Amino acid sequence: MPDLDSSYSRAVLAIRTPVSVTLAQKKISLTQVVELVPGSMLTFDAHCDEPLTLEAGGKLIATGETVKIGDKFGLRIRDILDGDDEQ
């Protein structure tokens, strides 16, 4: 296996992958999806103080909290999850 200093490893580590932050999730029927219009409200069971989750490549990798950075928002990482933690 190549070490981290090899050009191969640097090339692999340079690959970009989508990351996403999830506030809450729920399942709704397709009927409800079709009925969505501007102004529709969806409620979630998650409390507003619960941690957000960070996913990379569809895998949960960390949890954190929302922070305001200027006029944008970010995620402050609180816990890095090991490979045994599953969604």
N, C-alpha and C positions, 0 to 999 in steps of 0.2 A: 504494500500500500504506500503511495507517495506521501512524503512529509508535507507539512503546511507551507514550507518554503519553496516547493517545486512550482514550476509554471503551470502544471496541470491543476494543482490544488488552488492556486490563485485564480485560474480560469473558472473552476467550478464554483468557488466562493463568490465570484463576480456575477453569477447568474441572478437575475432579478426575479422575484416571485411576488404575487399579490399578497398583501396583508389586509385584514379587515378587523374592525372593532365592532363588537356586537353589544348593543345595549340590552335587548331582550328579544325573545323569539316566541312565536305562538303559531299554531296551526289553525287555519280558517278554511272554510269551504270555498270551492271555486265560485259558487254563487255569490258569496260575500266579496270576493275579489272583483268580480264583474260589476258589482253594485257600488264599488268605490268611486267617488267623485271628489273634485276639489272641495275641501272643507270636511270630508269624512274624518271621523275620529276612531282610532283603534286603541283599545286599552290592553295593557299587559299585566300579568301577575307579578312581575318583578318590581321591587321597591326601588325608588329613585336613588337610594344610598347603596344598593348592591353593586359589587364590582362589575366592571365591564370585562369582556373577554377579548383577547387578541389571538387571531388565527393566522397562520401562514400555510399556504398550500392546503387549506382545508383542515389543518390540524391545530388543535388548541395548544398554544405555547405559553401563554401568560395571562394574568389577570391584573387589573389596575383600576384607576379612578380617573374621571374626567378632570382635566385642568384647562383653564382659559389661558391662551397665549395670544395676547393682543386681541384681535377681533376673530380669532380662530380658536378651535379647541384641539386638545391633544390628549394623550393617554399617559399617565404616570404609572409605570410598571411597579406593582407591589409584590407579585410572586411570579417566578419563572417555574413552569411545571416540567417535571421530568417526563421522559418518554413513556412511563407507565401510566400516567394520568390520561384518561380518555374522556371524550365528550359524552 
